[in-house]
Amino acid sequence: MPIISIFFGIVIRMYHDDHPPPHIHASYQGFEAFIRLSDGEIIAGTLPKKAGRIVRQWVQDHEEALHANWQRGVNLLPMEMIPGADQDD
């Protein structure tokens, strides 16, 4: 599964041709969660509260790029890296 971003020790992955709804997989210190792209909410799994807040905001800030990557995945095309929350202004 391609890594599309890493920030603050949080690894963000997205599968090619994954099941709906559009989502990412976030992992941090042994925790893993599926995060819905439309609103940044956890739909499965868990993250520590602070990591969850960071990921939720990052998803909201990069929603367009994430949806574009989701479409690349549906089309079995290479994913693009997305800047991490530690690089956002």
N, C-alpha and C positions, 0 to 999 in steps of 0.2 A: 504494500500500500504506500503510495507516494507521500512523503513528507512535504507539506506545502508551506509550513512556517514553524519556527522555533523561537520562543521568547520566554524569559524568566523561568527557564527550565520546563516550560510547557511545550509539548510536541503536538502539532496539529497535522493530522493526516486526512486524506480523502481517497476512498476507493474508486476505481474505475467501474462504471456500470453498477453502482450500488443501488439498494432498494430506496424507494421514497419514504418519507419526505426528504428533500435535499438537506444534508447534514454533514457535519465534520466529526471526526473522532479526536478528542483531546485527551492526552495522558499527562499525568503529573505525579511523580513520586509514588507509583504503584496504583494510583487511581486512574480510572478511564471513564469517559462519558461520551455519549452521542449528543451533539448540540445542533438543534434545528437552525437552519440559515435564516428563516423568515423573521425570527424574533430573538435568537440567541439563547433560548431556553433548553435546559437539559431534558432530553426525551428518554434517556436510559443511562444507567450508571450514576456515578457520583464523582465530584471533585471537591476538594476543600473550598470553603466559602470564598476566600480571597481569590484563589485561582479561578473559581467559577465566575466571579464578578469581572475579572480581567478578561476572560475568554468571551463572556457575554458582550462586553463593550467592544472588544476587538471584532467580533462578528458583526455588530451593528455598524462599526466604522468601515468595514471592508465587505459589506453585503454584496455589492455589485461584482467585485472581483471573485468572491466566493461562488456566486451563481454562475459566473463565466467559467470557472474551473469545474463546477458540477456538470455543465453542459459539455465541456471537453471530455470529462470522464464518461458521460453517456455515449459520446462519439468515439470513445477509446483513443483519444488524443493525449499527448503529454500534458501533465498539469504544469501550471506556472507557480513559482514561489510568490508568496505575498508577504510584504514587510510585517514584522512582528510588532506587538504593542510597545516594545522597548525602542522602536524606531519611529513611532508616531509622534507627531507634534502635539 
